[in-house]
Amino acid sequence: MTESEMSALLDAHDALVRACVGDHLAFTEFLAAYDEFPGAYGLDEQAASAEERGVLRLFRKRIAFHERVAGVVSGLRSDGDSKMSYGDVARFMPTVGLMRLRELVAKYPEFKAEAGRVRAGRM
């Protein structure tokens, strides 16, 4: 992935976060659009070529922020009869998810974080 492609990818996902936190995108729609980012995009420096590692290093803090977003939304997706289908509890999951996402954005308003171990549901 080139530097401009990586920048565009991160910009698009930053925009999704902003739209959700700003109440311009419902949390469930955010989850669907955010999809499996960044995990499913091969943004791991260990597995990258030398050229890709250079690009990934340029965006390390932005990628780390999105790894934290992925940790926050982990387990809040609706997959048929998953956790989201337990009646009244399911109604609160988007509210809790949005609250956690807003807390994360408040902590990292520039959408940049230090790389480190991210645990699901923790900041």
C-alpha positions in Angstrom: 0.0 0.0 0.0 1.4 3.4 -0.9 1.6 6.4 1.4 -1.4 8.1 -0.3 -3.5 4.9 -0.2 -2.7 4.5 3.5 -3.6 8.1 4.2 -6.9 7.8 2.3 -7.8 4.6 4.2 -7.1 6.1 7.5 -8.9 9.4 6.6 -12.0 7.4 5.6 -12.0 5.5 8.9 -11.3 8.7 10.9 -14.4 10.2 9.1 -16.5 7.3 10.3 -15.4 7.8 13.9 -16.1 11.5 13.7 -19.5 10.9 12.1 -20.5 8.4 14.8 -19.2 10.5 17.7 -20.9 13.5 16.3 -24.3 11.7 16.0 -24.3 11.9 12.2 -24.0 8.1 11.9 -25.9 5.6 14.0 -23.6 3.3 16.0 -24.9 0.2 14.3 -24.2 1.8 10.9 -20.8 2.7 12.2 -20.0 -0.9 13.1 -21.1 -2.1 9.6 -19.1 0.5 7.8 -16.0 0.3 10.0 -16.1 -3.4 9.5 -12.9 -5.3 10.6 -10.6 -2.3 10.4 -7.6 -2.3 10.9 -7.2 -6.0 11.6 -8.4 -7.3 8.2 -6.1 -4.8 6.3 -2.7 -6.4 6.9 -1.3 -3.4 8.7 1.2 -5.5 10.7 4.7 -4.3 10.4 6.1 -7.7 11.2 4.5 -9.3 8.1 5.1 -6.4 5.8 7.8 -5.9 3.1 10.5 -3.4 3.7 8.7 -0.8 1.6 5.4 -1.5 3.3 7.1 -1.2 6.8 8.3 2.3 5.8 4.7 3.4 5.0 3.3 1.7 8.1 5.8 3.5 10.3 4.7 6.9 9.0 1.2 6.1 10.2 2.0 4.1 13.3 0.1 6.4 15.7 -3.0 6.6 13.6 -3.1 2.9 13.1 -2.6 2.4 16.9 -5.6 4.7 17.5 -7.8 2.5 15.2 -6.5 -0.6 16.9 -7.9 0.9 20.1 -11.2 1.7 18.3 -11.4 -2.0 17.3 -10.8 -3.0 20.9 -13.7 -0.7 22.0 -16.2 -2.1 19.5 -15.0 -5.7 19.8 -18.0 -7.8 20.9 -20.6 -5.2 20.0 -21.4 -6.5 16.6 -24.7 -8.2 15.7 -24.1 -11.6 14.1 -27.4 -13.3 14.0 -27.8 -15.0 17.4 -24.7 -13.5 19.0 -24.5 -11.4 22.1 -26.6 -8.7 20.5 -29.8 -10.9 20.6 -30.3 -11.1 24.3 -33.5 -9.0 24.5 -33.2 -5.8 26.5 -29.4 -6.0 26.9 -29.1 -5.7 23.1 -30.8 -2.3 23.2 -28.0 -0.9 25.4 -25.1 -2.2 23.5 -25.0 0.7 20.9 -25.3 3.2 23.7 -22.5 1.7 25.6 -20.4 1.4 22.5 -21.0 5.0 21.6 -20.1 6.1 25.1 -16.8 4.1 25.0 -16.0 5.5 21.5 -16.6 9.0 22.7 -14.3 8.4 25.7 -11.6 7.1 23.4 -11.9 10.2 21.1 -11.7 12.5 24.1 -8.5 10.7 25.2 -7.0 10.9 21.7 -8.6 13.9 20.0 -6.0 13.9 17.2 -6.8 10.2 16.4 -3.2 9.2 17.3 -2.2 6.9 20.0 1.0 5.1 21.1 1.2 1.6 19.8 0.8 -1.0 22.5 -1.2 -3.9 23.7 -4.9 -3.3 23.2 -7.4 -5.4 25.1 -11.0 -5.7 23.9 -13.3 -3.3 25.6 -10.5 -1.5 27.4 -8.8 1.8 26.8 
